[in-house]
Amino acid sequence: MKNSIRFVTGWIIAFIAIPGFAQAGMYQAKEIGEQTAWTQQQILLCTQKETDTRYQELIDKEVLFLRIDIKNVEKLVKSTTTLNDEQEKALKNFRNSLLRCRVLSKQFPLPAMVEAYQNYYQQIDQIYDDLLSRKITIGEANQKKLKLLDETQAKWNEIEDSIRRKSVTQ
């Protein structure tokens, strides 16, 4: 299950790799790449340390996908049920364990990276809140998460493009 945490963390925070950029603002590309990789590693280590495997497995299988397993994602996206008590407990514990690691995102080298990461978590928190209050079904939550991941990917792509444009002009 540690692999699923690596995958989710990688999916969320490692949308871009910056090793080939010349400069971006005050930072050289190498510094950006090193700081980004270090921050990602710290978040990954924290996430692995803080999350309980039992909750990860239950969340991934029954509530919100943590790994891109097409069959499981399809099943979750189609679900018309709301959380049961066991799922609610697991989601609360899983969420609380991840909260401890979020502060590490402030160590990304560019403000746009920090903003993209924090925006993702504000929006995923809203999905968690809606699930926990049973305002949305498990299927709706997974649809929203897929959309959120696409939007976050687009934001990381914009950051990457911006860095590339700056490196070309400098």
VONULO-708804 format. One record per residue: x, z, y of N, C-alpha, C in turn; residue in one letter; residue number from 0. Coordinates in nm, 3 decimals, always signed. Atoms other than C-alpha are relative to their C-alpha. Layout:
REM VONULO-708804
+---------+---------+---------+---------+---------+---------+---------+---------+---------+-----+-----+
|    n.px |    n.pz |    n.py |   ca.px |   ca.pz |   ca.py |    c.px |    c.pz |    c.py | res |   n |
+---------+---------+---------+---------+---------+---------+---------+---------+---------+-----+-----+
|       X |       Z |       Y |       X |       Z |       Y |       X |       Z |       Y |   a | NUM |
...
+---------+---------+---------+---------+---------+---------+---------+---------+---------+-----+-----+
***
This chain:
REM VONULO-708804
+---------+---------+---------+---------+---------+---------+---------+---------+---------+-----+-----+
|    n.px |    n.pz |    n.py |   ca.px |   ca.pz |   ca.py |    c.px |    c.pz |    c.py | res |   n |
+---------+---------+---------+---------+---------+---------+---------+---------+---------+-----+-----+
|  +0.082 |  +0.000 |  -0.118 |  +0.000 |  +0.000 |  +0.000 |  +0.087 |  +0.000 |  +0.125 |   m |   0 |
|  -0.091 |  +0.005 |  -0.115 |  +0.303 |  +0.038 |  +0.225 |  +0.014 |  -0.143 |  +0.050 |   k |   1 |
|  -0.007 |  +0.140 |  -0.042 |  +0.316 |  -0.342 |  +0.225 |  -0.115 |  -0.037 |  +0.090 |   n |   2 |
|  +0.114 |  +0.032 |  -0.086 |  -0.031 |  -0.353 |  +0.376 |  +0.022 |  +0.055 |  +0.140 |   s |   3 |
|  -0.030 |  -0.055 |  -0.132 |  +0.081 |  -0.126 |  +0.658 |  +0.103 |  -0.087 |  +0.070 |   i |   4 |
|  -0.098 |  +0.090 |  -0.061 |  +0.383 |  -0.347 |  +0.716 |  -0.068 |  -0.127 |  +0.050 |   r |   5 |
|  +0.067 |  +0.122 |  -0.039 |  +0.158 |  -0.650 |  +0.724 |  -0.085 |  +0.021 |  +0.124 |   f |   6 |
|  +0.088 |  -0.026 |  -0.115 |  -0.096 |  -0.499 |  +0.963 |  +0.082 |  +0.026 |  +0.124 |   v |   7 |
|  -0.083 |  -0.028 |  -0.115 |  +0.169 |  -0.361 |  +1.191 |  +0.068 |  -0.127 |  +0.048 |   t |   8 |
|  -0.064 |  +0.126 |  -0.038 |  +0.352 |  -0.690 |  +1.183 |  -0.099 |  -0.094 |  +0.065 |   g |   9 |
|  +0.102 |  +0.088 |  -0.055 |  +0.030 |  -0.881 |  +1.250 |  -0.034 |  +0.041 |  +0.143 |   w |  10 |
|  +0.042 |  -0.049 |  -0.131 |  -0.055 |  -0.662 |  +1.546 |  +0.110 |  -0.009 |  +0.104 |   i |  11 |
|  -0.104 |  -0.012 |  -0.104 |  +0.280 |  -0.620 |  +1.717 |  +0.109 |  -0.104 |  -0.007 |   i |  12 |
|  -0.111 |  +0.095 |  +0.014 |  +0.501 |  -0.897 |  +1.591 |  -0.047 |  -0.143 |  +0.010 |   a |  13 |
|  +0.053 |  +0.134 |  -0.015 |  +0.314 |  -1.201 |  +1.709 |  +0.106 |  -0.098 |  +0.049 |   f |  14 |
|  -0.101 |  +0.092 |  -0.050 |  +0.622 |  -1.340 |  +1.875 |  +0.138 |  +0.048 |  -0.039 |   i |  15 |
|  -0.142 |  -0.030 |  +0.017 |  +0.990 |  -1.356 |  +1.806 |  +0.068 |  -0.064 |  +0.118 |   a |  16 |
|  -0.055 |  +0.047 |  -0.126 |  +1.205 |  -1.397 |  +2.111 |  +0.150 |  -0.028 |  -0.008 |   i |  17 |
|  -0.145 |  +0.008 |  +0.005 |  +1.558 |  -1.459 |  +1.986 |  +0.063 |  -0.116 |  +0.075 |   p |  18 |
|  -0.063 |  +0.117 |  -0.059 |  +1.612 |  -1.800 |  +2.145 |  -0.016 |  -0.013 |  +0.150 |   g |  19 |
|  +0.025 |  +0.013 |  -0.142 |  +1.520 |  -1.728 |  +2.505 |  +0.124 |  +0.032 |  +0.083 |   f |  20 |
|  -0.118 |  -0.021 |  -0.085 |  +1.778 |  -1.744 |  +2.783 |  -0.014 |  +0.123 |  +0.088 |   a |  21 |
|  +0.022 |  -0.116 |  -0.085 |  +1.635 |  -1.495 |  +3.034 |  -0.148 |  +0.018 |  +0.025 |   q |  22 |
|  +0.136 |  -0.030 |  -0.045 |  +1.313 |  -1.327 |  +3.139 |  +0.013 |  +0.117 |  +0.096 |   a |  23 |
|  -0.013 |  -0.105 |  -0.099 |  +1.325 |  -1.133 |  +3.461 |  +0.136 |  +0.062 |  -0.005 |   g |  24 |
|  -0.126 |  -0.074 |  +0.001 |  +1.589 |  -0.864 |  +3.444 |  +0.068 |  -0.003 |  -0.136 |   m |  25 |
|  -0.052 |  -0.010 |  +0.135 |  +1.638 |  -0.894 |  +3.070 |  +0.055 |  -0.133 |  -0.050 |   y |  26 |
|  -0.051 |  +0.115 |  +0.072 |  +1.853 |  -1.137 |  +2.880 |  -0.082 |  -0.015 |  -0.129 |   q |  27 |
|  +0.078 |  +0.024 |  +0.122 |  +1.685 |  -1.296 |  +2.576 |  +0.044 |  +0.090 |  -0.114 |   a |  28 |
|  -0.051 |  -0.085 |  +0.109 |  +1.909 |  -1.104 |  +2.340 |  -0.052 |  +0.142 |  +0.015 |   k |  29 |
|  +0.050 |  -0.136 |  -0.025 |  +1.810 |  -0.775 |  +2.503 |  -0.149 |  +0.010 |  -0.029 |   e |  30 |
|  +0.144 |  +0.000 |  +0.026 |  +1.441 |  -0.867 |  +2.488 |  -0.024 |  +0.001 |  -0.151 |   i |  31 |
|  +0.015 |  +0.007 |  +0.145 |  +1.470 |  -0.962 |  +2.122 |  +0.036 |  +0.129 |  -0.070 |   g |  32 |
|  -0.045 |  -0.125 |  +0.062 |  +1.663 |  -0.649 |  +2.030 |  -0.097 |  +0.114 |  +0.029 |   e |  33 |
|  +0.092 |  -0.109 |  -0.036 |  +1.432 |  -0.414 |  +2.220 |  -0.136 |  -0.019 |  -0.068 |   q |  34 |
|  +0.128 |  +0.027 |  +0.066 |  +1.122 |  -0.585 |  +2.079 |  +0.009 |  +0.034 |  -0.148 |   t |  35 |
|  -0.017 |  -0.028 |  +0.143 |  +1.254 |  -0.566 |  +1.722 |  +0.012 |  +0.151 |  -0.024 |   a |  36 |
|  -0.016 |  -0.145 |  +0.014 |  +1.357 |  -0.201 |  +1.768 |  -0.135 |  +0.070 |  +0.016 |   w |  37 |
|  +0.130 |  -0.062 |  -0.024 |  +1.015 |  -0.109 |  +1.909 |  -0.094 |  -0.025 |  -0.117 |   t |  38 |
|  +0.083 |  +0.033 |  +0.116 |  +0.836 |  -0.289 |  +1.628 |  +0.038 |  +0.085 |  -0.120 |   q |  39 |
|  -0.047 |  -0.080 |  +0.113 |  +1.050 |  -0.106 |  +1.373 |  -0.042 |  +0.146 |  +0.015 |   q |  40 |
|  +0.039 |  -0.138 |  -0.024 |  +0.977 |  +0.230 |  +1.532 |  -0.149 |  +0.020 |  -0.025 |   q |  41 |
|  +0.145 |  -0.009 |  +0.022 |  +0.603 |  +0.163 |  +1.528 |  -0.030 |  -0.009 |  -0.150 |   i |  42 |
|  +0.018 |  +0.015 |  +0.144 |  +0.622 |  +0.049 |  +1.165 |  +0.036 |  +0.130 |  -0.072 |   l |  43 |
|  -0.043 |  -0.124 |  +0.066 |  +0.815 |  +0.359 |  +1.059 |  -0.098 |  +0.113 |  +0.027 |   l |  44 |
|  +0.096 |  -0.104 |  -0.036 |  +0.576 |  +0.587 |  +1.246 |  -0.130 |  -0.020 |  -0.077 |   c |  45 |
|  +0.125 |  +0.029 |  +0.069 |  +0.274 |  +0.415 |  +1.096 |  +0.010 |  +0.034 |  -0.148 |   t |  46 |
|  -0.020 |  -0.030 |  +0.142 |  +0.415 |  +0.444 |  +0.743 |  +0.003 |  +0.152 |  -0.022 |   q |  47 |
|  -0.013 |  -0.144 |  +0.013 |  +0.494 |  +0.810 |  +0.798 |  -0.134 |  +0.071 |  +0.021 |   k |  48 |
|  +0.119 |  -0.071 |  -0.042 |  +0.164 |  +0.905 |  +0.957 |  -0.127 |  -0.030 |  -0.079 |   e |  49 |
|  +0.127 |  +0.036 |  +0.065 |  -0.100 |  +0.721 |  +0.753 |  -0.002 |  +0.042 |  -0.146 |   t |  50 |
|  +0.024 |  -0.044 |  +0.137 |  -0.241 |  +0.847 |  +0.427 |  -0.042 |  -0.121 |  -0.084 |   d |  51 |
|  +0.025 |  +0.115 |  +0.086 |  -0.238 |  +0.588 |  +0.149 |  -0.144 |  -0.004 |  -0.051 |   t |  52 |
|  +0.138 |  -0.003 |  +0.050 |  -0.578 |  +0.701 |  +0.019 |  -0.096 |  -0.060 |  +0.103 |   r |  53 |
|  +0.088 |  +0.051 |  -0.105 |  -0.741 |  +0.627 |  +0.353 |  +0.026 |  -0.149 |  +0.025 |   y |  54 |
|  -0.033 |  +0.142 |  -0.018 |  -0.556 |  +0.297 |  +0.391 |  -0.072 |  -0.085 |  -0.103 |   q |  55 |
|  +0.060 |  +0.078 |  +0.108 |  -0.681 |  +0.176 |  +0.055 |  -0.151 |  -0.011 |  +0.017 |   e |  56 |
|  +0.146 |  +0.001 |  -0.017 |  -1.041 |  +0.276 |  +0.121 |  -0.039 |  -0.087 |  +0.121 |   l |  57 |
|  +0.030 |  +0.079 |  -0.119 |  -1.040 |  +0.125 |  +0.471 |  +0.017 |  -0.148 |  -0.032 |   i |  58 |
|  -0.028 |  +0.141 |  +0.029 |  -0.883 |  -0.202 |  +0.351 |  -0.102 |  -0.060 |  -0.097 |   d |  59 |
|  +0.090 |  +0.051 |  +0.103 |  -1.115 |  -0.238 |  +0.054 |  -0.146 |  -0.001 |  +0.044 |   k |  60 |
|  +0.143 |  -0.018 |  -0.024 |  -1.444 |  -0.119 |  +0.201 |  -0.044 |  -0.008 |  +0.147 |   e |  61 |
|  +0.043 |  -0.014 |  -0.140 |  -1.438 |  -0.102 |  +0.584 |  +0.056 |  -0.111 |  +0.089 |   v |  62 |
|  -0.065 |  +0.099 |  -0.086 |  -1.188 |  -0.308 |  +0.788 |  +0.124 |  -0.052 |  -0.071 |   l |  63 |
|  -0.115 |  +0.055 |  +0.069 |  -0.936 |  -0.547 |  +0.643 |  +0.129 |  +0.044 |  +0.069 |   f |  64 |
|  -0.134 |  -0.033 |  -0.048 |  -0.574 |  -0.435 |  +0.681 |  +0.098 |  -0.107 |  -0.044 |   l |  65 |
|  -0.082 |  +0.110 |  +0.050 |  -0.428 |  -0.721 |  +0.481 |  -0.088 |  -0.125 |  +0.001 |   r |  66 |
|  +0.076 |  +0.125 |  +0.007 |  -0.530 |  -1.084 |  +0.490 |  -0.007 |  -0.041 |  -0.146 |   i |  67 |
|  +0.035 |  +0.038 |  +0.137 |  -0.671 |  -1.111 |  +0.141 |  -0.134 |  -0.071 |  +0.014 |   d |  68 |
|  +0.117 |  +0.082 |  -0.034 |  -0.920 |  -1.394 |  +0.177 |  -0.128 |  +0.049 |  -0.068 |   i |  69 |
|  +0.121 |  -0.045 |  +0.069 |  -1.162 |  -1.268 |  -0.088 |  -0.052 |  +0.129 |  +0.061 |   k |  70 |
|  +0.042 |  -0.128 |  -0.057 |  -1.167 |  -0.919 |  +0.057 |  -0.051 |  -0.018 |  +0.143 |   n |  71 |
|  +0.044 |  +0.024 |  -0.137 |  -1.195 |  -1.041 |  +0.417 |  -0.138 |  -0.064 |  -0.002 |   v |  72 |
|  +0.131 |  +0.065 |  +0.011 |  -1.484 |  -1.269 |  +0.319 |  -0.109 |  +0.100 |  -0.036 |   e |  73 |
|  +0.097 |  -0.101 |  +0.043 |  -1.659 |  -0.981 |  +0.146 |  -0.033 |  +0.094 |  +0.117 |   k |  74 |
|  +0.022 |  -0.094 |  -0.110 |  -1.612 |  -0.748 |  +0.443 |  -0.075 |  -0.065 |  +0.116 |   l |  75 |
|  +0.066 |  +0.071 |  -0.110 |  -1.720 |  -1.008 |  +0.700 |  -0.149 |  -0.019 |  -0.028 |   v |  76 |
|  +0.141 |  +0.023 |  +0.039 |  -2.045 |  -1.063 |  +0.508 |  -0.079 |  +0.130 |  -0.019 |   k |  77 |
|  +0.068 |  -0.127 |  +0.027 |  -2.124 |  -0.693 |  +0.465 |  -0.107 |  +0.030 |  +0.105 |   s |  78 |
|  +0.109 |  -0.038 |  -0.090 |  -2.454 |  -0.579 |  +0.611 |  -0.022 |  +0.150 |  +0.002 |   t |  79 |
|  +0.016 |  -0.145 |  +0.005 |  -2.398 |  -0.210 |  +0.549 |  +0.074 |  +0.067 |  +0.117 |   t |  80 |
|  -0.071 |  -0.083 |  -0.096 |  -2.294 |  +0.062 |  +0.788 |  +0.083 |  +0.101 |  -0.080 |   t |  81 |
|  -0.088 |  -0.094 |  +0.069 |  -2.041 |  +0.333 |  +0.709 |  -0.079 |  +0.107 |  -0.074 |   l |  82 |
|  +0.051 |  -0.119 |  +0.067 |  -2.122 |  +0.594 |  +0.451 |  +0.089 |  +0.117 |  +0.041 |   n |  83 |
|  -0.074 |  -0.120 |  -0.043 |  -1.990 |  +0.950 |  +0.488 |  +0.147 |  -0.004 |  -0.040 |   d |  84 |
|  -0.139 |  +0.009 |  +0.046 |  -1.676 |  +0.890 |  +0.282 |  +0.080 |  -0.099 |  +0.085 |   e |  85 |
|  -0.066 |  +0.101 |  -0.082 |  -1.590 |  +0.576 |  +0.477 |  +0.021 |  +0.051 |  +0.143 |   q |  86 |
|  -0.012 |  -0.057 |  -0.135 |  -1.653 |  +0.755 |  +0.806 |  +0.118 |  +0.096 |  +0.007 |   e |  87 |
|  -0.112 |  -0.094 |  +0.003 |  -1.413 |  +1.033 |  +0.712 |  +0.134 |  -0.073 |  -0.008 |   k |  88 |
|  -0.125 |  +0.077 |  +0.016 |  -1.148 |  +0.783 |  +0.602 |  +0.037 |  -0.070 |  +0.130 |   a |  89 |
|  -0.028 |  +0.072 |  -0.123 |  -1.181 |  +0.579 |  +0.922 |  +0.045 |  +0.096 |  +0.111 |   l |  90 |
|  -0.042 |  -0.099 |  -0.101 |  -1.157 |  +0.888 |  +1.143 |  +0.144 |  +0.045 |  -0.024 |   k |  91 |
|  -0.135 |  -0.045 |  +0.032 |  -0.845 |  +1.009 |  +0.963 |  +0.103 |  -0.110 |  +0.020 |   n |  92 |
|  -0.090 |  +0.113 |  -0.017 |  -0.686 |  +0.665 |  +0.957 |  +0.026 |  -0.025 |  +0.148 |   f |  93 |
|  -0.012 |  +0.023 |  -0.144 |  -0.752 |  +0.615 |  +1.327 |  +0.085 |  +0.108 |  +0.066 |   r |  94 |
|  -0.077 |  -0.111 |  -0.059 |  -0.617 |  +0.957 |  +1.420 |  +0.148 |  -0.009 |  -0.035 |   n |  95 |
|  -0.141 |  +0.012 |  +0.039 |  -0.298 |  +0.893 |  +1.225 |  +0.068 |  -0.111 |  +0.079 |   s |  96 |
|  -0.058 |  +0.110 |  -0.077 |  -0.242 |  +0.564 |  +1.409 |  +0.018 |  +0.035 |  +0.147 |   l |  97 |
|  -0.010 |  -0.038 |  -0.141 |  -0.298 |  +0.725 |  +1.749 |  +0.136 |  +0.060 |  +0.033 |   l |  98 |
|  -0.129 |  -0.064 |  -0.023 |  +0.026 |  +0.919 |  +1.712 |  +0.112 |  -0.102 |  +0.026 |   r |  99 |
|  -0.105 |  +0.101 |  -0.009 |  +0.225 |  +0.594 |  +1.699 |  -0.017 |  -0.093 |  +0.119 |   c | 100 |
|  +0.028 |  +0.096 |  -0.108 |  +0.066 |  +0.406 |  +1.987 |  +0.090 |  +0.016 |  +0.122 |   r | 101 |
|  -0.084 |  -0.023 |  -0.117 |  +0.280 |  +0.566 |  +2.254 |  +0.130 |  -0.079 |  -0.007 |   v | 102 |
|  -0.123 |  +0.076 |  +0.017 |  +0.577 |  +0.379 |  +2.110 |  -0.009 |  -0.141 |  +0.059 |   l | 103 |
|  +0.015 |  +0.135 |  -0.055 |  +0.432 |  +0.052 |  +2.239 |  +0.048 |  -0.008 |  +0.145 |   s | 104 |
|  -0.048 |  -0.001 |  -0.139 |  +0.537 |  +0.156 |  +2.589 |  +0.149 |  -0.033 |  +0.009 |   k | 105 |
|  -0.142 |  +0.029 |  +0.002 |  +0.895 |  +0.085 |  +2.482 |  +0.030 |  -0.151 |  -0.012 |   q | 106 |
|  -0.025 |  +0.145 |  -0.001 |  +0.844 |  -0.293 |  +2.465 |  +0.067 |  -0.036 |  +0.132 |   f | 107 |
|  -0.081 |  +0.029 |  -0.118 |  +1.079 |  -0.458 |  +2.716 |  -0.074 |  -0.066 |  +0.116 |   p | 108 |
|  +0.072 |  +0.068 |  -0.107 |  +0.818 |  -0.651 |  +2.913 |  -0.139 |  +0.061 |  +0.018 |   l | 109 |
|  +0.132 |  -0.058 |  -0.025 |  +0.506 |  -0.512 |  +3.079 |  -0.114 |  -0.079 |  -0.066 |   p | 110 |
|  +0.105 |  +0.082 |  +0.063 |  +0.299 |  -0.803 |  +2.944 |  -0.013 |  +0.033 |  -0.148 |   a | 111 |
|  +0.004 |  -0.037 |  +0.142 |  +0.392 |  -0.702 |  +2.589 |  -0.071 |  +0.134 |  -0.017 |   m | 112 |
|  +0.064 |  -0.131 |  +0.004 |  +0.292 |  -0.342 |  +2.653 |  -0.150 |  -0.016 |  +0.023 |   v | 113 |
|  +0.141 |  +0.022 |  -0.034 |  -0.034 |  -0.458 |  +2.810 |  -0.076 |  -0.064 |  -0.115 |   e | 114 |
|  +0.067 |  +0.067 |  +0.111 |  -0.119 |  -0.690 |  +2.521 |  -0.024 |  +0.097 |  -0.115 |   a | 115 |
|  +0.011 |  -0.097 |  +0.109 |  -0.054 |  -0.417 |  +2.268 |  -0.106 |  +0.104 |  +0.031 |   y | 116 |
|  +0.095 |  -0.104 |  -0.037 |  -0.251 |  -0.154 |  +2.457 |  -0.142 |  -0.055 |  +0.010 |   q | 117 |
|  +0.132 |  +0.064 |  -0.006 |  -0.538 |  -0.395 |  +2.519 |  -0.059 |  -0.015 |  -0.139 |   n | 118 |
|  +0.046 |  +0.012 |  +0.138 |  -0.560 |  -0.461 |  +2.146 |  -0.057 |  +0.134 |  -0.047 |   y | 119 |
|  +0.046 |  -0.129 |  +0.049 |  -0.590 |  -0.092 |  +2.074 |  -0.121 |  +0.053 |  +0.075 |   y | 120 |
|  +0.122 |  -0.038 |  -0.071 |  -0.849 |  -0.032 |  +2.345 |  -0.120 |  -0.069 |  -0.065 |   q | 121 |
|  +0.111 |  +0.075 |  +0.059 |  -1.062 |  -0.302 |  +2.189 |  -0.026 |  +0.039 |  -0.145 |   q | 122 |
|  +0.022 |  -0.042 |  +0.139 |  -1.005 |  -0.194 |  +1.829 |  -0.063 |  +0.139 |  -0.002 |   i | 123 |
|  +0.066 |  -0.131 |  -0.011 |  -1.100 |  +0.159 |  +1.937 |  -0.150 |  -0.015 |  +0.022 |   d | 124 |
|  +0.143 |  +0.024 |  -0.022 |  -1.432 |  +0.021 |  +2.059 |  -0.067 |  -0.042 |  -0.131 |   q | 125 |
|  +0.054 |  +0.038 |  +0.131 |  -1.484 |  -0.139 |  +1.718 |  -0.012 |  +0.125 |  -0.088 |   i | 126 |
|  +0.007 |  -0.125 |  +0.078 |  -1.400 |  +0.195 |  +1.551 |  -0.118 |  +0.085 |  +0.047 |   y | 127 |
|  +0.109 |  -0.082 |  -0.055 |  -1.641 |  +0.378 |  +1.785 |  -0.136 |  -0.054 |  -0.042 |   d | 128 |
|  +0.128 |  +0.060 |  +0.037 |  -1.921 |  +0.132 |  +1.716 |  -0.028 |  +0.016 |  -0.149 |   d | 129 |
|  +0.017 |  -0.022 |  +0.144 |  -1.863 |  +0.160 |  +1.341 |  -0.038 |  +0.146 |  -0.027 |   l | 130 |
|  +0.024 |  -0.143 |  +0.024 |  -1.851 |  +0.539 |  +1.351 |  -0.138 |  +0.045 |  +0.048 |   l | 131 |
|  +0.133 |  -0.035 |  -0.051 |  -2.170 |  +0.559 |  +1.555 |  -0.110 |  -0.083 |  -0.068 |   s | 132 |
|  +0.090 |  +0.087 |  +0.078 |  -2.327 |  +0.303 |  +1.319 |  -0.081 |  -0.096 |  +0.088 |   r | 133 |
|  +0.061 |  +0.100 |  -0.088 |  -2.408 |  +0.066 |  +1.606 |  +0.018 |  -0.140 |  -0.056 |   k | 134 |
|  -0.027 |  +0.131 |  +0.060 |  -2.258 |  -0.222 |  +1.409 |  +0.023 |  +0.017 |  -0.150 |   i | 135 |
|  -0.025 |  -0.002 |  +0.144 |  -2.227 |  -0.312 |  +1.044 |  +0.149 |  -0.022 |  -0.027 |   t | 136 |
|  -0.137 |  +0.027 |  +0.043 |  -1.904 |  -0.340 |  +0.852 |  +0.032 |  -0.148 |  +0.020 |   i | 137 |
|  -0.021 |  +0.143 |  -0.020 |  -1.945 |  -0.717 |  +0.863 |  +0.024 |  -0.035 |  +0.146 |   g | 138 |
|  -0.017 |  +0.026 |  -0.144 |  -1.985 |  -0.723 |  +1.240 |  +0.136 |  +0.051 |  +0.048 |   e | 139 |
|  -0.129 |  -0.056 |  -0.039 |  -1.679 |  -0.501 |  +1.278 |  +0.114 |  -0.091 |  -0.042 |   a | 140 |
|  -0.106 |  +0.089 |  +0.048 |  -1.465 |  -0.735 |  +1.070 |  -0.001 |  -0.133 |  +0.075 |   n | 141 |
|  +0.008 |  +0.121 |  -0.082 |  -1.590 |  -1.038 |  +1.263 |  +0.065 |  +0.024 |  +0.136 |   q | 142 |
|  -0.059 |  -0.034 |  -0.129 |  -1.497 |  -0.864 |  +1.587 |  +0.152 |  +0.016 |  -0.011 |   k | 143 |
|  -0.144 |  -0.018 |  +0.018 |  -1.155 |  -0.771 |  +1.448 |  +0.069 |  -0.136 |  -0.013 |   k | 144 |
|  -0.058 |  +0.134 |  +0.012 |  -1.086 |  -1.133 |  +1.348 |  +0.010 |  -0.066 |  +0.137 |   l | 145 |
|  -0.001 |  +0.059 |  -0.135 |  -1.179 |  -1.248 |  +1.698 |  +0.106 |  +0.067 |  +0.087 |   k | 146 |
|  -0.099 |  -0.075 |  -0.078 |  -0.966 |  -0.974 |  +1.853 |  +0.142 |  -0.040 |  -0.038 |   l | 147 |
|  -0.133 |  +0.041 |  +0.044 |  -0.665 |  -1.072 |  +1.644 |  +0.033 |  -0.140 |  +0.053 |   l | 148 |
|  -0.022 |  +0.135 |  -0.056 |  -0.708 |  -1.435 |  +1.753 |  +0.032 |  +0.008 |  +0.149 |   d | 149 |
|  -0.023 |  -0.015 |  -0.144 |  -0.727 |  -1.329 |  +2.119 |  +0.138 |  +0.061 |  +0.028 |   e | 150 |
|  -0.130 |  -0.064 |  -0.017 |  -0.421 |  -1.108 |  +2.082 |  +0.112 |  -0.099 |  -0.030 |   t | 151 |
|  -0.098 |  +0.105 |  +0.032 |  -0.230 |  -1.391 |  +1.916 |  +0.015 |  -0.095 |  +0.117 |   q | 152 |
|  -0.004 |  +0.091 |  -0.115 |  -0.321 |  -1.617 |  +2.209 |  +0.075 |  +0.065 |  +0.116 |   a | 153 |
|  -0.071 |  -0.070 |  -0.108 |  -0.196 |  -1.354 |  +2.454 |  +0.150 |  +0.003 |  -0.026 |   k | 154 |
|  -0.142 |  +0.001 |  +0.033 |  +0.137 |  -1.320 |  +2.270 |  +0.059 |  -0.139 |  +0.019 |   w | 155 |
|  -0.048 |  +0.137 |  -0.020 |  +0.167 |  -1.699 |  +2.274 |  +0.021 |  -0.029 |  +0.148 |   n | 156 |
|  -0.016 |  +0.017 |  -0.145 |  +0.115 |  -1.695 |  +2.652 |  +0.127 |  +0.070 |  +0.049 |   e | 157 |
|  -0.121 |  -0.074 |  -0.038 |  +0.389 |  -1.433 |  +2.688 |  +0.123 |  -0.081 |  -0.041 |   i | 158 |
|  -0.112 |  +0.080 |  +0.050 |  +0.623 |  -1.642 |  +2.475 |  +0.020 |  -0.125 |  +0.085 |   e | 159 |
|  -0.009 |  +0.120 |  -0.083 |  +0.544 |  -1.956 |  +2.675 |  +0.055 |  +0.033 |  +0.138 |   d | 160 |
|  -0.047 |  -0.042 |  -0.132 |  +0.603 |  -1.771 |  +3.001 |  +0.150 |  +0.029 |  -0.002 |   s | 161 |
|  -0.143 |  -0.031 |  +0.012 |  +0.941 |  -1.646 |  +2.884 |  +0.080 |  -0.130 |  -0.015 |   i | 162 |
|  -0.069 |  +0.129 |  +0.017 |  +1.037 |  -1.996 |  +2.772 |  +0.008 |  -0.076 |  +0.132 |   r | 163 |
|  -0.001 |  +0.071 |  -0.129 |  +0.936 |  -2.145 |  +3.108 |  +0.101 |  +0.062 |  +0.094 |   r | 164 |
|  -0.096 |  -0.068 |  -0.088 |  +1.140 |  -1.881 |  +3.294 |  +0.144 |  -0.031 |  -0.044 |   k | 165 |
|  -0.135 |  +0.024 |  +0.047 |  +1.441 |  -1.944 |  +3.072 |  +0.045 |  -0.142 |  +0.033 |   s | 166 |
|  -0.034 |  +0.137 |  -0.033 |  +1.426 |  -2.316 |  +3.143 |  +0.033 |  -0.014 |  +0.148 |   v | 167 |
|  -0.021 |  +0.012 |  -0.144 |  +1.411 |  -2.267 |  +3.521 |  +0.117 |  +0.082 |  +0.050 |   t | 168 |
|  -0.110 |  -0.086 |  -0.047 |  +1.692 |  -2.012 |  +3.535 |  +0.134 |  -0.050 |  -0.048 |   q | 169 |
+---------+---------+---------+---------+---------+---------+---------+---------+---------+-----+-----+
***
